[in-house]
Amino acid sequence: MSTETIHTLQEVADLLRVDRSTAQRLVQSGNFPGAFTIGSGKRKFWRVPDSGIQQFRQANEVQPDPMQPRPKQPSLVEDLLPYLRREPKTKTKPKKR
């Protein structure tokens, strides 16, 4: 018997780097194969198997490693720092005689 990790909505949101409400919408709309609910009525909780998350990632080209740092975005400030660090040119006043 194989055991598969089952994730809560918050765990799914964390793995995909989205808000919990976004994860809930995705699960409810059937984007995760094998997702199921526990309970009924107002006390209904979604659970998503690991295989469902992997299939969703493959279908939507989501980065496989959520802990991988995001690519660094260019920053205008960083681009301007070399110019800002230059020594200001000072005009020398002619000496009075």
HELIX and SHEET records of a PDB file:
HELIX    1   1 LEU A    9  LEU A   16  1                                   8    
HELIX    2   2 ARG A   20  GLN A   28  1                                   9    
HELIX    3   3 GLY A   41  ARG A   43  5                                   3    
HELIX    4   4 ASP A   50  ASN A   60  1                                  11    
HELIX    5   5 LEU A   76  LEU A   84  1                                   9    
SHEET    1   A 3 ILE A   6  THR A   8  0                                        
SHEET    2   A 3 PHE A  45  PRO A  49 -1                                        
SHEET    3   A 3 PHE A  36  ILE A  38 -1                                        
END                                                                             
